[in-house]
Amino acid sequence: MAVNKKTITDFEVTDRELKIAYKKYRDIYNVSRDLDIIFSIALRDKNRFPSINLGGGDITYEHYIERWIKSYSDAENNLPSKHTANPKSSCSDPAIKKLVEIVTGANESESNAQERHHNLFMSAENIQGDLLEEYIAINVRQFGWLWCKGNILRAIDFCSEDGSVYLQVKNKNNTENSSSSAIREGTEIKKWYRLGTSKQGGICFPAYKWESLNEIINANNSSSNKCNLSEDAYIRFITEVATVNKQIVSDL
């Protein structure tokens, strides 16, 4: 399929035409009303709409809006907590396994077991960022925050209901890619990461950043209650998810 990435600013189209197309396809996909709010927010600054590959089909704003809504619908109907992990798509490197065997003194059977454990950890790491967003989404909706799942806003994971604040969530304080960094310049997009590192006596310990997230949420809180997200509650969430869904990670 031909790659034909477009964003809504690539089309000459009025807000009225976009609203008509949106209503047509949102009814077809039957998405939650949260998307109505996100769509209204995106219309205020159309640069918030992401690039979408429209393939070799109709290159029209209507097709774009349909694909945009479908992205949200797909994410809504395939939550991370319901995910079934697929085996990795590439083969393992025998030379790496041999190197581990020589350095550690492990035999082939032991190195095979170590490799499967490594696959488990990588699989868990791949899904954890999505689970983090799901945990946050479950708990912040009551405070007037929306989960922009399905990558429907550029470099934005959550937005306040009034569209005044945008939030990008990371699991660790890793270097972000250039596109994510660029879009935040001159915008109201805040960045939060869950896990930092502190050192005591030369030893690294986890430093959790939940309080700073609570401050962001509560600064734009439509409820009289206070947001109080925590590491303990997050661990309870992923424990419940993994207990119910053993296929969420794979050792293959």
C-alpha positions in Angstrom: 0.0 0.0 0.0 1.3 3.4 -0.9 2.3 5.7 2.0 0.3 8.9 1.8 0.4 10.7 5.1 -1.8 13.7 5.5 -3.0 15.9 8.3 -6.2 18.0 8.3 -4.3 21.2 7.5 -3.4 19.6 4.1 -7.0 20.0 3.0 -9.0 23.1 2.1 -12.0 22.5 4.3 -14.2 24.5 6.5 -15.1 23.8 10.1 -18.7 23.2 9.1 -17.6 20.5 6.6 -15.4 18.9 9.1 -18.2 18.8 11.7 -20.6 17.2 9.1 -18.0 14.5 8.3 -17.2 14.0 12.0 -20.9 13.4 12.9 -21.3 11.0 10.0 -18.4 8.7 11.0 -18.7 9.0 14.7 -22.2 7.6 14.4 -20.9 4.7 12.3 -18.2 3.8 14.8 -20.3 4.7 17.9 -17.4 6.1 19.9 -17.8 7.6 23.3 -18.8 11.2 23.8 -15.3 12.0 25.0 -14.2 12.1 21.4 -16.8 14.9 20.7 -14.9 17.1 23.2 -11.5 16.2 21.9 -12.7 16.9 18.3 -13.9 20.4 19.4 -10.6 21.0 21.1 -8.6 20.0 18.0 -10.7 22.3 15.8 -9.4 25.3 17.7 -5.9 24.5 16.5 -5.9 22.1 13.6 -2.1 21.6 14.0 -3.1 19.3 16.9 -4.4 16.7 14.3 -1.8 14.0 13.6 -0.5 12.8 10.3 -2.4 9.7 9.2 -1.5 7.4 6.4 -4.5 7.4 4.0 -2.9 4.7 1.8 -3.8 4.6 -1.9 -7.5 5.2 -1.4 -9.5 8.4 -1.4 -7.2 11.3 -0.4 -10.0 13.5 1.0 -10.7 15.2 4.3 -13.6 12.8 4.8 -11.4 9.8 4.6 -9.0 11.5 7.0 -11.8 12.1 9.5 -13.0 8.5 9.2 -9.5 7.2 9.8 -9.0 9.6 12.7 -12.2 8.4 14.4 -11.3 4.7 13.7 -8.0 5.2 15.4 -9.9 6.2 18.6 -12.5 3.5 18.2 -9.8 0.8 17.8 -8.0 2.0 20.9 -11.3 2.2 22.8 -12.2 -1.4 21.9 -8.7 -2.8 22.4 -7.6 -1.6 25.8 -4.0 -2.4 26.9 -5.4 -4.4 29.9 -7.0 -6.8 27.3 -3.9 -7.1 25.2 -2.6 -10.5 24.1 1.1 -10.4 23.5 2.5 -11.7 20.3 5.9 -13.6 20.1 8.7 -11.3 18.9 8.9 -11.0 15.2 12.7 -11.6 14.8 14.8 -14.6 15.7 17.3 -14.5 18.5 21.0 -14.1 17.8 22.8 -17.3 18.5 26.1 -15.4 18.9 24.6 -13.4 21.8 23.5 -16.5 23.6 26.9 -18.1 23.1 28.6 -15.0 24.5 26.3 -15.2 27.6 27.1 -18.9 28.0 30.8 -18.3 28.0 30.8 -15.3 30.3 28.4 -16.8 32.9 29.3 -20.5 32.6 25.7 -21.4 31.8 24.9 -24.4 29.7 22.6 -24.3 26.7 19.5 -25.2 28.7 20.2 -22.5 31.2 20.9 -19.9 28.6 17.6 -20.8 26.9 15.8 -20.2 30.2 17.6 -16.9 30.6 16.6 -15.9 27.1 12.9 -16.7 27.8 13.1 -14.6 31.0 14.6 -11.7 29.0 11.8 -12.0 26.5 9.2 -11.8 29.3 10.8 -8.6 30.7 10.9 -7.0 27.3 7.3 -7.9 26.6 6.3 -6.5 29.9 8.3 -3.3 29.2 6.6 -2.9 25.8 3.0 -3.0 27.3 3.7 -1.1 30.5 3.6 2.3 29.0 0.1 1.7 27.6 -1.0 0.2 31.0 0.2 3.3 32.7 -2.0 5.5 30.5 -5.0 3.2 31.1 -4.5 3.5 34.9 -4.2 7.2 34.7 -7.3 7.5 32.4 -9.5 5.4 34.7 -8.7 7.8 37.6 -8.6 11.2 36.0 -11.8 11.3 34.0 -13.7 12.3 37.1 -11.5 15.4 37.3 -12.3 16.6 33.8 -9.3 15.0 32.0 -9.7 13.1 28.7 -7.5 10.2 27.4 -6.5 11.0 23.8 -6.0 7.3 23.0 -5.3 6.1 19.5 -2.8 8.9 18.9 -5.5 11.3 17.8 -3.7 14.4 18.9 0.0 15.0 18.1 2.3 14.1 21.0 -0.6 14.4 23.4 -1.8 11.6 25.7 -4.3 13.5 27.8 -6.0 16.9 27.7 -8.1 18.9 30.1 -11.8 19.0 29.2 -11.6 22.8 28.5 -8.7 22.2 26.2 -6.4 24.6 28.2 -3.8 22.0 29.1 -2.2 19.1 27.3 -0.2 16.3 28.9 2.4 13.9 27.5 3.0 10.8 29.7 6.2 8.7 29.8 7.1 5.8 32.0 10.7 6.8 32.4 12.7 10.0 32.0 14.2 8.8 28.7 15.1 11.2 25.9 12.0 11.9 23.8 12.1 11.9 20.1 12.5 15.1 18.2 8.9 15.3 16.9 7.5 15.1 20.5 9.9 17.7 21.6 9.3 20.1 18.8 5.5 20.2 19.1 5.8 21.2 22.8 7.8 24.4 22.0 5.5 27.3 22.5 2.5 25.2 23.6 0.7 24.3 26.8 1.8 20.6 26.6 3.2 19.4 29.9 5.5 16.4 30.2 5.3 13.9 33.0 7.2 10.7 33.7 6.5 8.1 36.4 10.0 6.8 37.2 13.1 8.6 38.0 16.3 7.6 39.8 17.8 8.6 43.1 21.2 7.5 44.4 22.2 6.7 47.9 25.7 5.5 48.6 26.3 5.0 44.9 23.3 2.7 44.7 20.3 3.5 42.4 16.8 3.6 43.8 13.4 4.3 42.1 12.1 7.8 42.5 8.4 8.0 41.7 6.9 11.3 40.4 3.2 10.8 41.2 2.9 14.0 43.3 3.9 16.1 40.3 1.2 14.4 38.2 -1.4 15.0 40.9 -0.4 18.7 40.9 -1.0 18.9 37.2 -4.4 17.2 37.4 -5.5 19.2 40.4 -4.5 22.5 38.9 -7.1 21.9 36.2 -9.6 19.9 38.2 -13.3 20.2 37.5 -14.2 18.2 40.6 -14.4 19.3 44.3 -12.4 16.1 45.1 -8.6 15.9 44.8 -6.7 13.5 42.5 -4.4 11.3 44.5 -2.6 8.9 42.1 0.1 6.7 43.7 2.6 3.9 43.0 0.8 1.6 45.4 -2.5 2.1 43.5 -0.8 1.6 40.1 0.8 -1.6 41.3 -2.6 -2.8 42.5 -4.0 -2.0 39.0 -1.3 -4.0 37.0 -1.6 -6.8 39.6 -5.3 -7.1 38.9 -4.7 -6.9 35.1 -2.0 -9.6 35.1 -4.0 -11.9 37.4 -6.9 -11.8 35.0 -5.0 -11.7 31.7 -2.0 -14.0 31.8 -1.4 -13.6 28.0 -0.6 -9.9 28.4 3.1 -10.8 28.1 5.0 -13.5 26.3 8.3 -15.3 26.8 8.6 -16.3 23.1 
